[in-house]
Amino acid sequence: MIVIVCPGQGSQTPGFLDPWVAEPQFREHLEALSYCAELDLLKHGTTSDSDTIRDTKVAQPLIVAAGLLALKALLADGRRSFVGGVAGHSVGEITAAAASEILTEVDAVTLVRERGLAMAEAAALTPTGMSAVVGGDESELLGVLEALGLQPANFNGGGQVVVAGSLEALAQLPQVAPRGARVIPLQVAGAFHTRFMQPAVDRLTEVARGLTPHDPTLPIWSNRDGGVVDSGDEFLRLLVGQVSSPVRWDRCMASFAAAGVTGIIEVAPAGALTGLAKRGLKGVPSVAIKTPDDLPPAIELLTGAVA
């Protein structure tokens, strides 16, 4: 069973779409997505600098658009029938919703545009940030976070937890973190997937009322608890609420394993989730689609699953 995974914010790098837009079909597709997003995604994916594409309201549409480019090529010519399921990490859940046909591309880009704007505005209300904690005892870490007023934002598996909250509390964390833990500050301007994002949830709830989700045509796992969701309406509800709730990618990977995963394909901008899979799903083959040159090995892994 091959699972397609869709990355979240932080996976983008300057110029990462250069190899894609060199091919006319991908350039035309990106231009159409730019129109829907009301952003020049072509410029942001090729010439914009790191500070520009780190901006939440730019980063999120850019990441989803990149995933949609890769998905269209990967699943062409009837290859959807080889897919065992899909899942996305954080904003990648919107890409996954499009892959499973819960949302059309237009609705996916509309939603991610509003998500990026809403989360950027929520982040601007209070100075907050995020840090990755690698290693150490997880239960001890959760106690430390509670004492500092911090929250877990992403349980990524493989001993990695991303935490979020006030900058002052994050600055104290390295001194009181569990033994053996490394604390790595992240270059993000907000405490995503925590209570600080509640204003964004309120706004996106209204946006979601204007969308028409369909039930998934591929199995899709939710960041909420790693469970499969059969209803498009329910997945959209969970997707909106996830903005202020922890991403349980550890549970998603556990669900992949329980379902009998035999391969992982990560769509662009790829690398982060296949990296986590190497630790959390040891021995499972994976392909990260970073450029169009990665499509042939991805297609081989996908179609070779049912030979």
N, C-alpha and C positions, 0 to 999 in steps of 0.2 A: 504494500500500500504506500503510495507516494503522497506526501503532504506538501502543499505549497504554502509558504509562510511569507508574510509581508511586513517589512521593517517599520520602525517608528522614528520619531524625531531624534536627530543626532547622527543619523546614518549618511546624511548628505555631505558632500565635499565640493569645493569650488571646481567648476568645469567638468563635473562627473557625467553630464549629458552630452559632452562633445562627441564621443564615438557614436551616440545614438542619432543625433541630428545630422550627422554626415550622410545618413541614408534617407532618401526623400520620403519614404513611407512613415518613418518615425518623426521626421521634422513636421510633416503635415498633421500627423496625429497630435503632436505637442502643441502646434499652433491652434488647433481646434480646442484643446483642453485649456489653453491660455485664455481664449475667448470666454469660455464658461467660468473660469476662475477670476476673470477681470484682473489678471496679472500677466506680466510678460515672462512666462515660465521659460521661454526660449533663452532670454537674456539671463535669467537667474540660474539656469542650469548650465550655462556656458561661460559667461564673463563676469557675473557678479562675484564680489569677494566674500570671504568667510563670514564677516560680520553681517553682511546683508542677508545671506541665506540662513544665518542662525536665527534671525528674527522669526518668531513663531508664526506670524501671519504670512510670511513667505515660505518658511520651511515646510509647513504642513501640506499646503497644496502642491509644492514641488515634489515632495516625497510620494504622495499619492499619484501624481501624474506620472512619475517615473515608473512606479509599479504597474500602472495601467498600460504603459508602452510595452513593458516586458510581458505582461499577461496576454495581450492581444497576439503577440508573436508566438508565445509558448503554447497557447491553447488553440491556435489556428488548425484548420484541416482536420477537424474532428478529434483533436487530442484531449478535449475535456473528458472524454469517456475513460481516460486512463487515470484521472485524478481521484485520489481517495478522500481528500478533504482539504480545507483551507483554514488558515487562522492568521490574524494580524496582531502585532504588538503595538498597543496604544493607538496612535493615529493610523497605523497599518490595518486596524480593524475596518476602516472605511474601504481600503483597497480590497480586503478580503470580502467585504459585503458586495462589492462590484463583481469580484471573481465568481461568487456564488449566485449572482443575479438577484440578490436581495434589493440592490440599488442599481439603477442605470448609471452609466458613466456620468451623465449630466447631473443626476441627483448626488452622486458621490462627490463630484467636484464642488457642487453647490454647498453641500454639507461641510466639506473640509475647509472651504473658504470661510464659512461662518464660524467653524470651530477654531481656526487659527486666530481670527479677529477677536472672538469672545475670550479665548484663553490669554491672549496678549493683554487685553483690557483688564481681565481679572488679576493677572500678574502685576500690572502697574499699580494696583491699589495698595499693596504692601510689599516692602523689600523682602524677597524670599529667594531661595535657591535650592539646589539639590546636590547631593554627594553620593558616590557609589561606595559601598562598604563591601570589601572582598575578604572572605575568611572570618574566623571567629565563630562563637556560638550564637546561633540565630535567636534562641529564646532569651539569652542574656542581652543581645542587642536590642530586642524589642523593649525590654525593661529600661534600658538606657534611653531609648528614644522617648518613651513615655515620660521619664523624669525630666527630659530636656524640652518637652513640648513639641518634639519632632514626630513625623509619621513615616511609615514605610510607604513608598510610592510604587516600586517595582520589585517583585520577587522573581528574579531572573533565573533561578536555579544555578547549580554549580557553585554554591556558596557566595553568590552575589546578590546583594539587596541594595536598591537605590532608595535613599531617604531624602526627605524634603521638609522645609519649614523656614523659620526665620534665619537670617544670615548670622545673627549673634549666636543662636543655638548651634548652628552648623559649625561655627568657628570653635565651639567648645568640644565638639564630638571627638576629635582625634585624641584628646587628653583622657577621655573616659570610655572610649570604645573597648569592646571585649579584647582580651589577650589574643594576639595573632591576627587581628583585623587590620586591614589597610583602608584608610579613608581617602577617597580621591574626589576633590571638588569637581563639579561638572559645569561646563560653560553654558548654562541655561538661565533665563531670566524669569524664574517662577517656580513655585512649588506645585508642579503638575501632579494630578491624581491624589490630591489631598483636599481638605476642607477649604483651602484658599481658592479653589476653583469652583465653588458653589455658584457664584454669579454667572459663570460660563454655562453651567448646567441649566440654570433657569432660562438663559437666552436660547440655548440649543433645543430645549424642550419645545419652545415656540416654533423654531425653524423646522423641527422634525414633523410638526403637525401639517406642514405644507408638502411633505413628501409622501410617496405612495410605495411603501416597501412590498416586496413579493416574498413568498416563502422560498427558502434556498433550494437551488437545484444541485448543490454539492454539500456534503456535510461541512459544518462550520462550527469551530470551537470558540467559546467566549473567554475573554480575559477575566471575566468576573470570577469564575471558579473552575475554568478548564472544561466545562461541560459542553456537549453538543446542543445547539439550539435549532429547533425545527420550524420555528415561526419567524417570519420576516418582521412582523410587528414587535415581537419580543426582542429580537436581536437589535433592532433600532433603539428600543427603550434601554437596553443594557448598554449599548454603545454610547448613548448620551450620558447615562449615569456614570459610566466608567471614567469620565473626565475628572471626577472628584473621588474616585475609589482606586485602591491599589490594583496594579496589573499583576495578575497571577500567571506569569509565563511559566513558572515552575510547574503549575498544575496543568497547563496546556501540554507541556512536554510529557508529563506523566500520562496524560490522556492519549497522546500519540502512541506512546509505548504500549499502553493497554490495548489500543486498537490494532496493534501489529504493524506499526510503521516500518517500511523497508527502505525509505529514502526521503530526503528533505530537499526541496528546491526553494531557494529564497530569491524573490524578485528584486529588481533594482529599487533603491541603491543598496546593494546586498553586501553581506559580510558579517554583520552583527549577530544575526540569529543563527546562521550556520556555525559561528564561533561558539555560541551558547550550546548548540546541539552537540558539538564535539565533546563537551563536558557532561551535558545532561542526558545525551542519547548516544553514548559511546558505541562506536562500531557501525552506526547507521550512516550509509553513504550520503553525501550532500553535494549540491552544486549551488554556488552563489552567482546569480546572473548580474554581473557588474557592467558588462558591455554586450553588444550583439554577438561578439565572438564566443560568449558563454552559452548562447542559445543551443548550438548543436549538442554539447554534452548534457545540457539540461533535458533536451528532447529525448536523447538516448536513454537517460535515467528514467524519464517518465514513461516512455513507450516500452522500454525493456522490462518494466514491472509486470506486464501481462504478455509474455511471449508465447 
